[in-house]
């Protein structure tokens, strides 16, 4: 699923203010990178990092950049060539969420060659709850979306046109990748959805409903962002112009190796992308 995110800042605020802490003495003095992870599970033992988005806060430019990382991104992990989302599976099975989340921070930092200290991780149930809490998200479905997975009990069937998606339908919309563009098409839809949801959150989230939302999603999310920093980042986020933010897919190209499809990162362009934000 990969979705959306971001909710990220919303997730951070929920995690930070759910404790009742509003400490704004932790000022941003340098750029901050936060890894947002959407996790999927085919059973109780297997969890995948199906969505990976790095949110970059630029202190000087006062802008936010969203960088989607294809789940097929090629990495070397424990001396083996792997797809980046498999790193989550390996470590979840070995030590549940804390180990998996921290190892993903390390591998993403290596891929980007940028320090990523924070993460916010949420599963499908969390996304569903957030969308339903705010009354759904209206999207324009540009083409027929149909996919049936009988083994997984999944049916995606949307006709073109404007549609208000509830939580369950939003998850289906974010998971869909059978449109000929595979992950690239899905990441583009997810980023557009993210902006719409972020706008709704900015409008409707307030002191009167934050604890109710926290109660609904707290079991579906994990983060290592300290409460005071979470609250401060949210305030910073609200001071930035969301429409002036940028969104990218991690620079690279698709390729095959040993009959496996990967996304090969362009390290030079990735470095240029971050340097242009500073």
C-alpha positions as CSV (number, residue, x, y, z in Angstrom):
1,X,0.0,0.0,0.0
2,X,2.0,2.8,0.0
3,X,0.0,5.5,0.3
4,X,-0.2,8.5,1.5
5,X,1.0,9.6,3.8
6,X,1.1,12.1,5.3
7,X,-0.4,12.2,7.2
8,X,2.9,12.2,8.3
9,X,2.8,15.4,10.1
10,X,-0.7,14.4,11.2
11,X,0.7,11.2,12.6
12,X,3.5,13.1,14.3
13,X,1.1,15.5,15.8
14,X,-1.3,12.7,16.9
15,X,1.6,10.9,18.5
16,X,3.1,14.0,20.1
17,X,0.0,15.7,21.4
18,X,-1.8,12.5,22.3
19,X,0.2,12.6,25.5
20,X,-0.8,16.2,26.2
21,X,2.6,17.6,25.7
22,X,3.0,21.0,23.9
23,X,6.6,21.9,24.2
24,X,7.9,24.3,21.6
25,X,11.4,24.9,22.8
26,X,12.9,22.4,20.4
27,X,13.6,24.7,17.4
28,X,14.7,23.6,14.0
29,X,18.3,24.6,13.4
30,X,19.0,22.2,10.6
31,X,17.1,20.3,7.9
32,X,15.1,17.3,9.2
33,X,14.3,14.1,7.3
34,X,11.5,11.8,8.5
35,X,10.7,8.4,7.0
36,X,7.0,7.7,6.6
37,X,6.2,4.0,6.3
38,X,3.0,2.4,5.3
39,X,3.1,-1.3,6.3
40,X,1.1,-4.2,4.9
41,X,0.6,-7.7,6.2
42,X,-0.5,-10.8,4.3
43,X,-0.7,-12.7,7.6
44,X,0.2,-12.2,11.3
45,X,3.8,-13.1,10.7
46,X,4.7,-11.2,7.5
47,X,4.8,-7.4,7.3
48,X,6.0,-5.4,4.3
49,X,7.0,-1.8,4.0
50,X,4.7,-1.2,1.1
51,X,5.0,2.6,1.2
52,X,8.2,4.6,1.8
53,X,8.2,8.4,1.7
54,X,10.9,10.7,3.1
55,X,9.6,14.1,4.2
56,X,12.3,16.7,4.0
57,X,11.9,19.9,6.0
58,X,14.1,22.7,4.6
59,X,14.9,25.2,7.3
60,X,16.3,27.9,5.0
61,X,13.8,27.6,2.1
62,X,10.9,27.0,4.5
63,X,9.6,24.2,2.2
64,X,8.7,20.6,2.5
65,X,9.7,18.0,0.0
66,X,8.1,14.5,-0.3
67,X,10.3,11.8,-1.9
68,X,8.7,8.5,-2.6
69,X,11.1,5.5,-2.6
70,X,10.0,2.6,-4.9
71,X,9.6,-0.6,-2.9
72,X,11.7,-2.4,-5.6
73,X,14.7,-0.1,-4.9
74,X,17.9,-2.2,-5.2
75,X,20.0,-2.3,-2.0
76,X,22.8,-4.4,-0.6
77,X,21.8,-5.7,2.9
78,X,23.7,-8.2,4.8
79,X,25.9,-8.8,1.8
80,X,23.0,-9.7,-0.4
81,X,21.2,-7.9,-3.2
82,X,17.6,-7.2,-2.1
83,X,14.6,-5.1,-2.7
84,X,14.4,-2.4,0.0
85,X,10.9,-3.4,1.3
86,X,12.3,-6.9,2.1
87,X,14.5,-5.4,4.7
88,X,11.4,-4.6,6.7
89,X,10.1,-8.2,6.4
90,X,13.5,-9.7,7.6
91,X,13.7,-7.5,10.7
92,X,10.0,-7.6,11.6
93,X,10.2,-11.4,11.7
94,X,13.3,-11.2,13.9
95,X,12.2,-8.5,16.3
96,X,8.8,-7.0,15.5
97,X,8.2,-3.3,14.8
98,X,11.1,-1.6,16.7
99,X,13.8,-3.6,15.0
100,X,12.2,-3.3,11.6
101,X,11.7,0.4,11.8
102,X,15.2,1.2,13.0
103,X,16.8,-1.0,10.3
104,X,14.7,0.8,7.7
105,X,16.1,4.1,8.9
106,X,19.6,2.8,8.4
107,X,19.1,1.4,4.9
108,X,17.1,4.5,3.7
109,X,19.9,6.8,5.1
110,X,22.4,4.7,3.1
111,X,20.4,4.8,-0.1
112,X,19.8,8.6,0.1
113,X,23.3,9.3,1.6
114,X,21.4,11.6,3.9
115,X,20.8,11.3,7.6
116,X,17.3,10.2,8.4
117,X,16.7,10.1,12.2
118,X,13.0,9.9,12.5
119,X,10.2,7.6,11.4
120,X,6.4,7.4,11.5
121,X,5.0,3.9,10.7
122,X,1.3,3.1,10.2
123,X,-0.6,0.1,8.9
124,X,-3.7,-0.2,6.8
125,X,-6.1,0.0,9.7
126,X,-4.6,3.3,10.7
127,X,-5.1,4.8,7.3
128,X,-8.7,3.5,7.1
129,X,-9.4,5.1,10.6
130,X,-7.9,8.5,9.7
131,X,-9.8,8.8,6.4
132,X,-13.1,7.7,8.0
133,X,-12.5,10.1,11.0
134,X,-12.4,13.1,8.6
135,X,-15.4,11.9,6.5
136,X,-13.5,10.6,3.5
137,X,-11.4,12.1,0.7
138,X,-12.7,13.2,-2.7
139,X,-10.5,12.1,-5.6
140,X,-10.8,12.2,-9.4
141,X,-10.3,8.6,-10.7
142,X,-8.8,9.1,-14.1
143,X,-9.3,5.7,-15.5
144,X,-10.9,2.3,-14.8
145,X,-9.3,0.6,-11.8
146,X,-10.0,-3.1,-11.6
147,X,-8.1,-5.8,-9.8
148,X,-9.2,-9.0,-8.1
149,X,-7.1,-11.2,-5.8
150,X,-9.2,-14.1,-4.8
151,X,-6.5,-15.6,-2.6
152,X,-6.1,-12.3,-0.7
153,X,-9.8,-11.5,-0.7
154,X,-9.2,-8.2,-2.4
155,X,-11.5,-6.6,-5.0
156,X,-10.7,-3.1,-6.4
157,X,-13.4,-1.9,-8.8
158,X,-13.6,1.9,-9.5
159,X,-15.1,3.6,-12.5
160,X,-13.6,6.9,-13.8
161,X,-15.0,10.1,-12.2
162,X,-15.0,12.1,-9.0
163,X,-15.6,9.9,-6.0
164,X,-15.7,10.4,-2.2
165,X,-13.5,7.5,-0.8
166,X,-14.2,6.2,2.6
167,X,-11.5,4.5,4.6
168,X,-11.8,1.0,3.0
169,X,-12.0,2.4,-0.5
170,X,-9.0,4.7,0.1
171,X,-6.8,1.8,1.1
172,X,-7.8,0.0,-2.2
173,X,-7.2,3.2,-4.2
174,X,-3.7,3.5,-2.6
175,X,-2.8,-0.2,-3.2
176,X,-3.8,-0.3,-6.9
177,X,-0.9,-0.8,-9.3
178,X,-2.4,-2.6,-12.3
179,X,-2.6,0.3,-14.6
180,X,0.5,-0.2,-16.8
181,X,2.6,2.1,-14.7
182,X,3.0,-0.2,-11.8
183,X,4.8,1.5,-8.8
184,X,5.4,4.7,-10.6
185,X,1.7,5.2,-11.3
186,X,0.8,4.2,-7.8
187,X,3.3,6.6,-6.2
188,X,2.0,9.5,-8.2
189,X,-1.6,8.7,-7.1
190,X,-0.5,8.3,-3.5
191,X,1.3,11.7,-3.5
192,X,-1.8,13.4,-4.9
193,X,-4.0,11.7,-2.3
194,X,-1.6,12.7,0.4
195,X,-1.9,16.4,-0.5
196,X,-5.7,16.2,-0.4
197,X,-5.7,14.4,2.9
198,X,-3.1,16.8,4.4
199,X,-5.3,19.7,3.4
200,X,-8.3,18.1,5.1
201,X,-6.3,17.4,8.3
202,X,-5.0,21.0,8.4
203,X,-8.6,22.3,8.2
204,X,-10.3,19.9,10.6
205,X,-7.8,18.7,13.2
206,X,-8.1,20.7,16.4
207,X,-7.8,20.5,20.1
208,X,-11.3,19.3,20.4
209,X,-10.8,16.1,18.3
210,X,-7.1,15.3,18.5
211,X,-7.5,12.9,21.4
212,X,-10.4,11.1,19.8
213,X,-8.4,10.5,16.6
214,X,-5.4,9.4,18.7
215,X,-7.5,6.8,20.4
216,X,-8.6,5.4,17.1
217,X,-5.2,5.1,15.5
218,X,-2.7,4.7,18.3
219,X,-2.6,0.9,18.0
220,X,-1.9,1.1,14.3
221,X,1.1,3.4,14.4
222,X,4.7,3.7,15.8
223,X,7.1,6.6,15.8
224,X,10.4,7.6,17.4
225,X,9.8,11.3,17.2
226,X,9.8,12.8,20.7
227,X,6.5,14.4,21.7
228,X,7.9,17.9,21.9
229,X,9.5,17.7,18.5
230,X,6.3,16.2,17.0
231,X,4.3,19.1,18.3
232,X,6.9,21.6,17.1
233,X,7.2,20.0,13.6
234,X,3.4,20.3,13.3
235,X,3.5,24.0,14.0
236,X,6.3,24.4,11.5
237,X,4.3,22.4,8.9
238,X,1.3,24.7,9.4
239,X,3.4,27.8,8.8
240,X,4.6,26.5,5.4
241,X,2.6,26.8,2.2
242,X,1.6,23.2,1.4
243,X,1.0,24.2,-2.2
244,X,4.6,25.4,-2.4
245,X,5.9,22.0,-1.4
246,X,7.5,19.6,-3.9
247,X,7.1,15.9,-4.5
248,X,9.5,13.5,-6.3
249,X,10.1,9.9,-6.9
250,X,13.6,8.8,-5.9
251,X,15.8,9.5,-9.0
252,X,16.6,6.2,-10.8
253,X,15.6,3.8,-13.5
254,X,13.9,0.3,-13.6
255,X,16.1,-2.6,-14.6
256,X,16.4,-6.4,-14.3
257,X,19.0,-8.4,-12.6
258,X,18.9,-12.2,-12.2
259,X,15.4,-12.1,-13.6
260,X,14.3,-9.7,-10.8
261,X,12.8,-6.3,-11.3
262,X,14.6,-3.5,-9.4
263,X,14.7,0.3,-9.2
264,X,18.3,1.4,-9.6
265,X,19.0,4.6,-7.7
266,X,20.8,7.5,-9.5
267,X,23.1,8.6,-6.6
268,X,24.2,11.7,-8.4
269,X,20.7,13.0,-9.1
270,X,19.7,12.1,-5.6
271,X,22.5,14.1,-4.1
272,X,21.6,17.1,-6.3
273,X,18.0,16.8,-5.2
274,X,18.8,17.2,-1.6
275,X,21.5,19.9,-2.1
276,X,19.0,22.0,-4.1
277,X,16.7,22.0,-1.0
278,X,19.4,23.4,1.3
